[in-house]
Amino acid sequence: MTDNYELIAKLANHQIIMKYLLPFIFLYCCLMSCQDRSVNSNNSTDSKAVKMASAKANEFFDKIYEEELDFYPMEKSYLGRKEDNDKWDDLSDDHAQKVHEYNQQVLKRLDEEVDYNSLNDRSKSSYKLFKKTYENRIADYQYRYNDYPVNQMFGLHSGVPSFLISIHNIDNEADAKAYITRLKGVPKMFDQLQAGLAARAEKGVIPPKFVFGRVLDDCNNIISGYPLEKTETDNAIYADFEKKVKKLDIDGDLQKDLINQCADALQNSVKPAYKSLIADLTKLEKKATKDDGVWKFKDGKNYFNNRLQRITTTALTSDEIHQLGLEEVKRIHGEMTKIKDKVGFDGTLQEFFVFMREDDQFYYPNTEQGKADYMKRATEIIDDMRGELDKLFITKPKAEMIVKAVEKYREKSAGKAFYSSPAEDGSRPGTYYANTYNMEDMPKYQMEALAYHEGIPGHHMQLSIAQEMKDLPMFRRFGGGYTAYVEGWALYTEYLPKELGYYDDPYSDFGRLAMELWRACRLVVDTGIHSQKWTREEGIDYYMTNTPNSKGDAVKMVERHIVMPGQATAYKIGMIKILELRELAKQKLGDKFDIRQFHEVVLTNGALPLDVLEDMVNDYIETNS
């Protein structure tokens, strides 16, 4: 999302999915036949028996996907489905154990129902990926308590309003009643959440002290407003429900009754649940320390190494990632120095950073008009890039995409920008969210790169194209795993428009480099905190010294590293690999290289481990040589 915060955020607000469904497989590794290429196409010489066995394997993968959805009612809603839309996910330890046992059963069923030796090459690759993913899930179960289900980045405390407002559509009376039932179900879900927090605390897994103030503020904000208190300002959930219900073509008295039921559920179910959570968090805060890295956990070193392997899909160690970050920071500083000299700035690079950070010309005013002007310009950037897509891509998404400001109830703690995928049925567009809470965190010179990353040609292209590959199994189209691929692509697309002549303003090009630099620094700081025992303050100081970003940016990023160990290392590692593979294809294919074909290979296979992506690019090179 920069940061794919909404991949974080979708999952955001949805801790069970973050833990178990996020690593969903991207199998069935075939390449789509397209007018301009023929990479990894179906082997017409496959025997009837091989085709039948491969089709059976794909049916098995789809069956597993549907079975797993039954564990996660909230994920069904993310897909735009209405079944179980009156339910929340089960956060209990019993449910986690049930899912763990199910994962073990899936591996047994795979051996029983799919004959590996009878499959074609593509399905064999899918089989291997599928099996490895479930093996990883089972192995990672030992670390299930090594996280913070409630933190300033995500969690069900903020996830309840975010989910209901952004995901739970109300198209009829039944949907409205399901919404109300979900409100009444918040106490049970929070009881499970609080039990999980207590279990972690017993094992010494307590968020650092800084987390609690942010979370408690959010909780109190969520239960503010009418009808939860006497004020002219409506509660965010109440306002959402009322707005949606008033659009329904139903009797006015029924509308009023439903709205009154919502108010009652907020007052008698939601508010007490939050009050109970606030009380528990207030007690837990007294036990919190300022130790920030996961090195403090009982098996913290192995846990962090495991996180890095899963997130980067490489064998890179923490020390290697740290050193790579230092090297990239040095390289990007060199490119920035050239721009500093080009614009005639008389001073050091660090002084130039201060100038870019503090000069008013680079920021919209922190007023309602300034925020509106930012959003207007962000939309223009996206609309302009739409006209360039034929130069870069063969397959383009059908799903619409909109640009939207982060809602006020979560803008204070949310990331600066993130993307939310469209619904399966097209009822909800893809959305690029920009956070206009503090305009000092949103410089003009970063606007282009930010919009390209989150929207077009970044996450919207990548995630929507995958969802629209109708010939691919559901788990591959709608899974969200392999962060290095997902975020590596989005960071790569920050650079891509430069090759079309964008970033002609040197300050804008500096902004592009500043965002790449930000990701390079992440490699240094994330590993510094979790392997080298850096403090929160040392991490903030590193960002402030080495980047032009605001202190607010630095604080949010360091605090994100702390509660999401390893996650932010994926961006730069994924980008480096994609650029490396593109350069390899250029060298090997020469005049035959077509960037549209290269992007087709990368995008129409869904998210993949980087080594698998490399194999596919090598196949593309061999086929087209």
C-alpha positions as CSV (number, residue, x, y, z in Angstrom):
1,M,0.0,0.0,0.0
2,T,2.6,3.0,-0.5
3,D,2.1,0.6,1.6
4,N,-0.6,-1.4,0.4
5,Y,-2.2,-0.4,3.6
6,E,-5.5,-1.7,2.5
7,L,-4.2,-5.1,1.8
8,I,-3.0,-4.6,5.3
9,A,-6.3,-3.0,6.0
10,K,-8.7,-5.3,4.4
11,L,-7.0,-7.9,6.4
12,A,-6.7,-5.0,8.6
13,N,-9.4,-5.1,10.3
14,H,-9.7,-8.8,10.1
15,Q,-7.1,-10.6,12.2
16,I,-8.1,-14.2,11.5
17,I,-7.7,-13.7,7.8
18,M,-4.4,-12.0,8.4
19,K,-3.3,-15.1,10.1
20,Y,-4.7,-18.0,8.1
21,L,-6.4,-17.0,4.8
22,L,-3.8,-14.4,3.7
23,P,-1.3,-17.0,2.7
24,F,-3.9,-18.4,0.3
25,I,-2.3,-20.3,-2.5
26,F,-1.8,-19.0,-5.9
27,L,-1.8,-22.2,-7.8
28,Y,-2.7,-23.5,-11.2
29,C,0.4,-21.8,-12.6
30,C,-0.6,-21.4,-16.3
31,L,-0.2,-18.5,-18.5
32,M,-3.2,-17.1,-20.4
33,S,-3.1,-17.4,-24.1
34,C,-3.1,-13.8,-25.5
35,Q,-3.0,-12.3,-28.9
36,D,0.6,-11.1,-28.6
37,R,2.2,-14.1,-27.0
38,S,2.2,-17.8,-26.5
39,V,4.0,-18.5,-23.2
40,N,3.4,-21.7,-21.3
41,S,0.3,-22.4,-23.4
42,N,-1.7,-25.6,-23.1
43,N,0.1,-28.5,-24.4
44,S,-2.2,-29.8,-27.2
45,T,-0.4,-33.2,-27.0
46,D,-1.6,-33.9,-23.5
47,S,-3.5,-37.1,-23.4
48,K,-7.2,-37.2,-22.5
49,A,-6.2,-38.9,-19.2
50,V,-3.7,-36.1,-18.3
51,K,-6.3,-33.4,-19.2
52,M,-8.9,-35.1,-17.0
53,A,-6.5,-35.5,-14.1
54,S,-5.4,-31.9,-14.3
55,A,-9.0,-30.7,-14.5
56,K,-9.8,-32.8,-11.4
57,A,-6.9,-31.2,-9.6
58,N,-8.2,-27.8,-10.3
59,E,-11.7,-28.8,-9.1
60,F,-10.0,-29.9,-5.9
61,F,-8.3,-26.6,-5.4
62,D,-11.6,-24.7,-6.0
63,K,-13.4,-27.0,-3.6
64,I,-10.8,-26.3,-0.9
65,Y,-11.2,-22.5,-1.5
66,E,-15.0,-22.7,-1.0
67,E,-14.6,-24.9,2.1
68,E,-12.2,-22.4,3.7
69,L,-14.5,-19.5,3.0
70,D,-17.0,-21.2,5.3
71,F,-14.5,-20.5,8.1
72,Y,-14.5,-16.8,7.4
73,P,-17.9,-15.1,6.9
74,M,-16.2,-11.7,6.7
75,E,-14.1,-12.8,3.7
76,K,-17.4,-13.7,1.9
77,S,-18.5,-10.1,2.4
78,Y,-15.2,-8.8,1.0
79,L,-16.0,-10.9,-2.1
80,G,-19.4,-9.3,-2.3
81,R,-21.3,-12.5,-1.3
82,K,-24.3,-12.3,0.9
83,E,-24.2,-15.7,2.5
84,D,-23.5,-15.4,6.2
85,N,-23.5,-11.7,6.1
86,D,-25.0,-11.5,9.6
87,K,-21.9,-13.2,11.1
88,W,-18.4,-12.2,12.2
89,D,-15.4,-14.4,12.1
90,D,-14.7,-16.7,15.1
91,L,-11.6,-15.5,17.0
92,S,-11.5,-18.3,19.6
93,D,-8.5,-20.5,20.2
94,D,-10.8,-23.5,19.6
95,H,-11.5,-22.2,16.1
96,A,-7.8,-21.7,15.5
97,Q,-7.2,-25.3,16.5
98,K,-10.1,-26.4,14.2
99,V,-8.5,-24.6,11.3
100,H,-5.1,-26.1,12.1
101,E,-6.6,-29.6,12.0
102,Y,-8.4,-28.8,8.8
103,N,-5.1,-27.7,7.2
104,Q,-3.6,-31.1,8.2
105,Q,-6.6,-32.9,6.7
106,V,-6.2,-30.9,3.4
107,L,-2.7,-32.3,2.9
108,K,-4.0,-35.9,3.4
109,R,-6.9,-35.2,1.0
110,L,-4.5,-33.8,-1.6
111,D,-2.6,-37.1,-1.6
112,E,-5.8,-39.1,-1.8
113,E,-7.7,-37.0,-4.4
114,V,-4.9,-35.7,-6.7
115,D,-2.5,-38.0,-8.5
116,Y,0.6,-35.9,-9.0
117,N,2.2,-38.2,-11.6
118,S,-0.9,-37.9,-13.8
119,L,-0.8,-34.1,-14.1
120,N,0.5,-31.9,-16.8
121,D,3.4,-29.7,-16.0
122,R,1.4,-26.6,-15.0
123,S,-0.8,-28.6,-12.6
124,K,2.3,-30.2,-11.1
125,S,3.6,-26.8,-10.4
126,S,0.3,-25.9,-8.8
127,Y,0.4,-29.1,-6.7
128,K,3.8,-28.2,-5.4
129,L,2.8,-24.7,-4.5
130,F,-0.4,-25.9,-2.8
131,K,1.4,-28.5,-0.8
132,K,4.1,-26.1,0.3
133,T,1.6,-23.5,1.4
134,Y,-0.2,-25.9,3.7
135,E,3.0,-27.2,5.1
136,N,3.9,-23.6,5.9
137,R,0.6,-22.9,7.6
138,I,1.0,-26.0,9.7
139,A,4.6,-25.1,10.6
140,D,3.6,-21.5,11.5
141,Y,0.9,-22.5,13.9
142,Q,3.5,-22.5,16.7
143,Y,3.8,-18.8,16.3
144,R,0.1,-18.0,16.4
145,Y,0.4,-16.0,19.6
146,N,3.4,-13.9,18.4
147,D,1.4,-11.0,17.1
148,Y,-0.7,-8.0,18.3
149,P,-4.3,-8.5,17.3
150,V,-5.0,-4.9,18.5
151,N,-2.6,-2.2,17.4
152,Q,-2.6,1.2,15.8
153,M,-2.4,-0.3,12.2
154,F,-5.2,-2.8,12.2
155,G,-7.5,-4.9,14.4
156,L,-11.1,-5.5,15.0
157,H,-11.4,-2.5,17.3
158,S,-11.1,-0.3,14.2
159,G,-12.2,-3.1,11.8
160,V,-15.8,-3.2,13.0
161,P,-16.7,0.3,11.6
162,S,-14.4,0.0,8.7
163,F,-15.9,-3.3,7.6
164,L,-19.5,-2.3,8.1
165,I,-19.1,1.0,6.4
166,S,-16.9,-0.1,3.5
167,I,-17.9,-3.7,2.9
168,H,-21.4,-4.5,4.3
169,N,-23.7,-3.4,1.5
170,I,-27.4,-2.9,2.2
171,D,-29.4,-3.6,-0.9
172,N,-32.6,-4.8,0.8
173,E,-34.3,-5.3,4.1
174,A,-32.5,-8.6,4.8
175,D,-29.1,-6.9,4.4
176,A,-30.2,-4.2,6.9
177,K,-31.3,-6.9,9.4
178,A,-28.0,-8.7,8.9
179,Y,-26.1,-5.5,9.6
180,I,-28.1,-5.1,12.9
181,T,-27.3,-8.8,13.8
182,R,-23.7,-8.1,13.2
183,L,-23.9,-5.1,15.6
184,K,-25.5,-7.4,18.2
185,G,-22.7,-9.9,17.6
186,V,-19.9,-7.5,18.5
187,P,-19.8,-8.4,22.3
188,K,-19.2,-12.1,21.6
189,M,-16.5,-11.3,19.1
190,F,-14.8,-8.9,21.5
191,D,-15.0,-11.5,24.3
192,Q,-13.0,-13.8,22.0
193,L,-10.6,-10.9,21.1
194,Q,-10.0,-10.1,24.8
195,A,-9.4,-13.8,25.6
196,G,-6.7,-13.8,22.9
197,L,-5.1,-10.7,24.3
198,A,-5.0,-12.3,27.8
199,A,-3.5,-15.5,26.4
200,R,-0.8,-13.5,24.7
201,A,-0.1,-11.5,27.8
202,E,0.5,-14.7,29.8
203,K,3.2,-15.6,27.3
204,G,4.8,-12.1,27.5
205,V,3.4,-10.9,24.1
206,I,2.2,-7.4,24.9
207,P,2.3,-4.5,22.5
208,P,4.8,-1.7,23.3
209,K,3.5,1.2,25.4
210,F,3.0,3.6,22.5
211,V,0.3,1.4,20.9
212,F,-2.2,1.8,23.7
213,G,-2.8,5.5,23.4
214,R,-3.5,5.2,19.7
215,V,-5.8,2.3,20.1
216,L,-7.7,3.8,23.1
217,D,-8.3,7.0,21.1
218,D,-9.7,5.0,18.2
219,C,-12.0,3.0,20.5
220,N,-13.4,6.1,22.1
221,N,-13.9,7.8,18.8
222,I,-15.8,4.8,17.5
223,I,-18.3,5.0,20.3
224,S,-18.8,8.7,20.1
225,G,-21.7,10.6,18.5
226,Y,-25.4,10.2,18.4
227,P,-27.1,8.0,19.6
228,L,-24.3,6.9,21.9
229,E,-24.0,10.4,23.4
230,K,-25.9,13.6,23.3
231,T,-24.4,15.5,20.4
232,E,-25.3,16.9,17.1
233,T,-22.7,14.7,15.4
234,D,-23.9,11.3,14.3
235,N,-21.9,8.2,15.2
236,A,-20.1,6.9,12.1
237,I,-21.7,3.5,12.1
238,Y,-25.2,5.0,12.8
239,A,-24.7,7.5,10.0
240,D,-23.7,4.8,7.6
241,F,-26.6,2.6,8.4
242,E,-29.1,5.4,8.2
243,K,-27.8,6.6,4.8
244,K,-27.9,3.1,3.3
245,V,-31.4,2.3,4.7
246,K,-32.8,5.6,3.4
247,K,-31.8,4.6,-0.1
248,L,-33.9,1.5,0.0
249,D,-37.2,1.3,-1.7
250,I,-39.2,0.3,1.4
251,D,-41.9,1.7,3.5
252,G,-41.0,4.8,5.5
253,D,-42.2,3.3,8.8
254,L,-40.0,0.2,8.2
255,Q,-37.0,2.5,7.5
256,K,-37.6,4.2,10.9
257,D,-37.9,0.9,12.6
258,L,-34.7,-0.5,11.2
259,I,-32.8,2.7,12.1
260,N,-34.2,2.5,15.7
261,Q,-33.0,-1.1,15.9
262,C,-29.6,0.0,14.8
263,A,-29.5,2.7,17.5
264,D,-30.6,0.1,20.1
265,A,-27.9,-2.3,19.0
266,L,-25.2,0.4,19.1
267,Q,-26.3,1.5,22.6
268,N,-26.8,-1.9,24.2
269,S,-24.3,-4.2,22.3
270,V,-21.6,-2.2,20.6
271,K,-20.9,0.5,23.2
272,P,-20.7,-2.0,26.2
273,A,-18.4,-4.2,24.1
274,Y,-16.0,-1.3,23.4
275,K,-16.2,-0.2,27.1
276,S,-15.1,-3.7,28.1
277,L,-12.3,-3.7,25.6
278,I,-11.1,-0.3,26.7
279,A,-11.1,-1.4,30.3
280,D,-9.0,-4.5,29.5
281,L,-6.6,-2.5,27.3
282,T,-6.2,0.1,30.1
283,K,-5.1,-2.7,32.5
284,L,-2.8,-4.3,29.9
285,E,-1.1,-0.9,29.2
286,K,0.3,-1.0,32.8
287,K,2.2,-4.1,31.9
288,A,3.6,-2.8,28.6
289,T,7.2,-1.8,28.1
290,K,9.2,0.2,25.6
291,D,10.9,-2.9,24.2
292,D,10.0,-2.7,20.5
293,G,11.4,-5.7,18.6
294,V,10.2,-9.3,18.5
295,W,13.6,-10.3,19.9
296,K,11.9,-9.9,23.2
297,F,9.6,-12.9,22.5
298,K,10.6,-16.3,23.9
299,D,11.5,-17.6,20.4
300,G,11.8,-14.2,18.8
301,K,14.9,-14.8,16.6
302,N,13.4,-17.8,14.9
303,Y,10.0,-16.2,14.6
304,F,11.5,-13.1,12.8
305,N,13.6,-15.3,10.5
306,N,10.5,-17.2,9.7
307,R,8.6,-14.0,9.0
308,L,11.2,-12.8,6.6
309,Q,11.2,-16.0,4.7
310,R,7.4,-16.0,4.3
311,I,7.2,-12.3,3.4
312,T,10.1,-12.0,0.9
313,T,9.7,-15.6,-0.4
314,T,13.5,-15.7,-0.4
315,A,16.2,-17.2,1.8
316,L,17.7,-13.8,2.5
317,T,18.8,-13.4,6.2
318,S,18.1,-10.4,8.3
319,D,21.7,-9.3,8.0
320,E,21.7,-9.6,4.3
321,I,18.5,-7.6,4.0
322,H,19.9,-4.9,6.3
323,Q,23.0,-4.6,4.2
324,L,21.0,-4.5,0.9
325,G,19.0,-1.6,2.4
326,L,22.2,0.3,3.3
327,E,23.5,-0.1,-0.3
328,E,20.2,1.0,-1.8
329,V,20.0,4.0,0.4
330,K,23.5,5.1,-0.7
331,R,22.6,4.6,-4.4
332,I,19.4,6.6,-4.2
333,H,21.1,9.4,-2.3
334,G,23.5,9.7,-5.3
335,E,20.6,10.1,-7.7
336,M,18.9,12.6,-5.4
337,T,22.1,14.7,-5.2
338,K,22.0,15.0,-9.0
339,I,18.5,16.5,-8.8
340,K,19.5,18.8,-6.0
341,D,22.3,20.1,-8.1
342,K,20.0,20.4,-11.2
343,V,17.5,22.7,-9.4
344,G,20.4,24.8,-8.1
345,F,20.1,24.1,-4.4
346,D,23.1,25.3,-2.6
347,G,23.6,23.0,0.4
348,T,24.0,19.4,1.4
349,L,21.5,16.6,0.6
350,Q,20.3,16.6,4.2
351,E,19.7,20.4,4.0
352,F,17.8,19.7,0.7
353,F,15.7,17.2,2.6
354,V,14.8,19.9,5.2
355,F,13.9,22.3,2.4
356,M,11.7,19.7,0.7
357,R,10.1,18.9,4.1
358,E,9.4,22.4,5.2
359,D,8.9,24.7,2.3
360,D,5.2,25.6,1.9
361,Q,5.3,25.4,-2.0
362,F,5.4,21.7,-1.7
363,Y,2.2,21.3,0.3
364,Y,-1.5,22.0,0.0
365,P,-2.8,24.0,2.9
366,N,-4.2,21.9,5.8
367,T,-7.7,23.2,5.1
368,E,-10.9,21.7,3.7
369,Q,-10.1,23.5,0.4
370,G,-6.5,22.3,0.4
371,K,-7.7,18.7,1.0
372,A,-10.3,19.0,-1.8
373,D,-7.6,20.3,-4.2
374,Y,-5.3,17.4,-3.3
375,M,-8.1,14.9,-4.1
376,K,-8.9,16.6,-7.3
377,R,-5.3,16.5,-8.5
378,A,-4.9,12.8,-7.4
379,T,-7.9,11.9,-9.5
380,E,-6.4,13.8,-12.5
381,I,-3.2,11.9,-12.2
382,I,-5.1,8.5,-12.3
383,D,-7.3,9.6,-15.2
384,D,-4.2,10.7,-17.2
385,M,-2.4,7.4,-16.7
386,R,-5.5,5.5,-17.9
387,G,-4.8,6.9,-21.4
388,E,-1.3,5.3,-21.4
389,L,-2.2,1.7,-20.6
390,D,-2.2,0.4,-24.1
391,K,1.5,1.2,-24.4
392,L,2.3,-1.0,-21.4
393,F,-0.3,-3.7,-21.1
394,I,-2.2,-6.3,-23.2
395,T,-4.7,-7.3,-20.5
396,K,-6.4,-4.4,-18.7
397,P,-8.9,-4.5,-15.8
398,K,-12.6,-4.2,-16.4
399,A,-13.3,-3.1,-12.8
400,E,-13.8,0.6,-12.2
401,M,-11.5,2.5,-9.8
402,I,-12.2,5.6,-7.8
403,V,-10.1,7.9,-5.7
404,K,-11.4,8.6,-2.2
405,A,-10.3,10.4,1.0
406,V,-9.8,8.2,4.1
407,E,-12.9,8.5,6.3
408,K,-12.6,10.8,9.3
409,Y,-13.2,8.1,11.9
410,R,-10.0,6.3,10.9
411,E,-7.9,9.0,9.2
412,K,-5.9,9.8,12.4
413,S,-4.4,6.3,12.7
414,A,-4.6,5.1,9.1
415,G,-1.6,5.0,6.7
416,K,-1.1,7.8,4.2
417,A,-2.5,5.8,1.3
418,F,-3.9,2.4,0.5
419,Y,-6.0,0.4,-2.0
420,S,-9.1,-1.6,-1.6
421,S,-10.0,-4.3,-4.2
422,P,-13.3,-4.3,-6.1
423,A,-16.0,-6.8,-5.2
424,E,-16.2,-10.1,-7.0
425,D,-19.5,-9.1,-8.7
426,G,-18.5,-5.6,-9.6
427,S,-20.8,-4.1,-7.0
428,R,-17.9,-2.2,-5.3
429,P,-15.2,-0.5,-7.4
430,G,-11.5,-0.6,-6.6
431,T,-10.6,2.3,-4.4
432,Y,-7.4,4.4,-4.0
433,Y,-7.6,6.0,-0.5
434,A,-5.5,9.1,0.2
435,N,-5.2,10.2,3.8
436,T,-5.7,14.0,4.0
437,Y,-5.8,14.2,7.8
438,N,-2.5,16.1,7.9
439,M,-1.5,17.7,4.6
440,E,2.1,18.0,5.8
441,D,2.3,14.2,5.4
442,M,1.1,14.4,1.8
443,P,3.7,16.5,-0.3
444,K,2.8,17.5,-3.8
445,Y,6.0,16.0,-5.2
446,Q,5.0,12.5,-4.1
447,M,1.5,12.6,-5.5
448,E,2.3,11.0,-8.8
449,A,4.3,8.1,-7.5
450,L,1.7,7.5,-4.7
451,A,-1.2,7.4,-7.2
452,Y,0.6,5.1,-9.5
453,H,1.5,2.7,-6.7
454,E,-2.0,2.4,-5.2
455,G,-4.1,2.8,-8.3
456,I,-3.0,2.7,-11.9
457,P,-0.8,1.0,-13.0
458,G,-0.1,-0.4,-9.5
459,H,-2.4,-2.3,-7.2
460,H,-5.6,-1.8,-9.2
461,M,-4.1,-3.3,-12.4
462,Q,-2.5,-6.2,-10.5
463,L,-5.4,-7.2,-8.2
464,S,-8.2,-6.5,-10.6
465,I,-6.6,-8.4,-13.4
466,A,-6.1,-11.4,-11.2
467,Q,-9.7,-11.3,-10.0
468,E,-10.9,-11.2,-13.6
469,M,-9.0,-14.2,-14.8
470,K,-12.1,-16.3,-15.2
471,D,-10.1,-19.4,-16.3
472,L,-8.2,-19.4,-13.0
473,P,-9.4,-21.0,-9.8
474,M,-10.9,-18.7,-7.1
475,F,-8.1,-19.1,-4.6
476,R,-5.7,-17.7,-7.1
477,R,-7.9,-14.9,-8.3
478,F,-8.8,-13.6,-4.8
479,G,-6.0,-14.6,-2.6
480,G,-3.8,-11.9,-1.1
481,G,-0.5,-13.6,-0.3
482,Y,3.1,-13.2,-1.4
483,T,3.6,-9.7,-0.3
484,A,7.0,-9.4,-2.1
485,Y,5.2,-9.9,-5.4
486,V,2.2,-7.7,-4.6
487,E,4.2,-4.8,-3.2
488,G,7.2,-5.3,-5.5
489,W,4.9,-4.8,-8.5
490,A,3.4,-1.6,-7.0
491,L,6.8,-0.2,-6.3
492,Y,7.9,-1.1,-9.8
493,T,5.0,0.8,-11.2
494,E,6.1,3.9,-9.4
495,Y,9.2,3.8,-11.6
496,L,7.5,2.6,-14.8
497,P,5.8,5.9,-15.8
498,K,9.2,7.6,-15.9
499,E,10.0,5.5,-19.0
500,L,6.9,7.1,-20.7
501,G,8.2,10.6,-20.0
502,Y,6.4,11.3,-16.7
503,Y,8.1,13.0,-13.8
504,D,9.3,15.7,-16.1
505,D,9.3,18.1,-13.1
506,P,12.6,17.4,-11.3
507,Y,10.8,17.9,-7.9
508,S,8.3,15.2,-8.9
509,D,11.1,12.9,-10.0
510,F,12.7,13.6,-6.6
511,G,9.4,12.6,-5.0
512,R,9.5,9.3,-6.9
513,L,13.1,8.7,-5.6
514,A,12.0,9.7,-2.1
515,M,9.4,7.0,-2.1
516,E,11.8,4.4,-3.3
517,L,14.3,5.6,-0.7
518,W,11.6,5.2,1.9
519,R,11.3,1.5,1.0
520,A,15.1,1.1,1.0
521,C,15.2,2.5,4.5
522,R,12.6,0.1,5.6
523,L,15.0,-2.8,4.9
524,V,17.4,-1.1,7.3
525,V,15.0,-0.1,10.1
526,D,12.8,-3.2,10.1
527,T,15.7,-5.5,10.6
528,G,17.4,-3.0,12.9
529,I,14.4,-3.1,15.3
530,H,13.8,-6.8,15.3
531,S,17.3,-8.2,14.9
532,Q,19.6,-5.5,16.2
533,K,17.5,-4.2,19.1
534,W,17.1,-0.7,17.7
535,T,14.7,1.4,19.7
536,R,11.7,3.2,18.3
537,E,13.6,6.5,18.6
538,E,16.6,5.2,16.8
539,G,14.4,4.1,13.9
540,I,12.6,7.4,13.7
541,D,16.0,9.2,13.7
542,Y,17.3,7.0,10.8
543,Y,14.3,8.0,8.7
544,M,14.6,11.7,9.6
545,T,18.3,11.7,8.8
546,N,18.1,9.8,5.5
547,T,14.8,10.9,3.9
548,P,12.9,14.1,3.2
549,N,9.7,12.7,4.8
550,S,8.0,14.4,7.7
551,K,8.4,13.3,11.3
552,G,4.8,12.1,11.2
553,D,5.7,9.8,8.4
554,A,8.7,8.5,10.2
555,V,6.8,7.9,13.5
556,K,4.0,6.0,11.7
557,M,6.4,3.8,9.7
558,V,8.6,2.9,12.7
559,E,5.5,2.0,14.7
560,R,4.3,-0.1,11.8
561,H,7.6,-2.0,11.7
562,I,7.2,-2.7,15.4
563,V,3.7,-4.2,15.1
564,M,4.1,-5.9,11.7
565,P,7.6,-7.4,11.8
566,G,9.2,-8.0,8.4
567,Q,6.2,-6.9,6.3
568,A,7.8,-3.7,5.0
569,T,10.9,-5.5,3.7
570,A,8.8,-7.0,0.9
571,Y,8.5,-3.9,-1.3
572,K,12.1,-3.3,-2.3
573,I,13.0,-6.9,-2.5
574,G,10.1,-7.5,-4.9
575,M,10.8,-4.5,-7.0
576,I,14.5,-5.4,-7.4
577,K,13.5,-8.9,-8.5
578,I,11.0,-7.7,-11.1
579,L,13.5,-5.2,-12.6
580,E,16.2,-7.9,-12.6
581,L,13.9,-10.3,-14.5
582,R,12.9,-7.5,-17.0
583,E,16.5,-6.7,-17.6
584,L,17.3,-10.4,-18.2
585,A,14.4,-10.7,-20.7
586,K,15.7,-7.6,-22.5
587,Q,19.2,-9.0,-22.8
588,K,18.1,-12.4,-23.9
589,L,15.4,-11.4,-26.4
590,G,16.9,-8.2,-27.8
591,D,14.7,-6.7,-30.5
592,K,12.1,-9.4,-29.7
593,F,11.5,-8.0,-26.2
594,D,8.1,-6.4,-25.8
595,I,7.3,-4.8,-22.5
596,R,3.6,-5.6,-22.9
597,Q,4.3,-9.3,-23.2
598,F,6.6,-9.1,-20.1
599,H,3.9,-7.5,-18.1
600,E,1.4,-10.1,-19.3
601,V,3.6,-12.8,-17.9
602,V,3.9,-11.0,-14.6
603,L,0.3,-10.0,-14.2
604,T,-1.8,-12.8,-15.6
605,N,-0.5,-15.4,-13.2
606,G,-1.7,-13.9,-10.0
607,A,0.7,-13.3,-7.0
608,L,3.5,-15.8,-6.8
609,P,6.7,-16.5,-4.8
610,L,9.5,-14.6,-6.5
611,D,11.4,-17.8,-7.4
612,V,8.3,-19.1,-9.2
613,L,7.9,-15.8,-11.0
614,E,11.5,-16.1,-12.1
615,D,10.8,-19.6,-13.5
616,M,7.9,-18.2,-15.5
617,V,9.9,-15.4,-16.9
618,N,12.6,-17.8,-17.9
619,D,10.0,-19.9,-19.7
620,Y,8.7,-16.8,-21.5
621,I,12.3,-16.0,-22.6
622,E,12.9,-19.5,-23.8
623,T,9.6,-19.7,-25.7
624,N,10.2,-16.3,-27.5
625,S,14.0,-16.7,-28.2
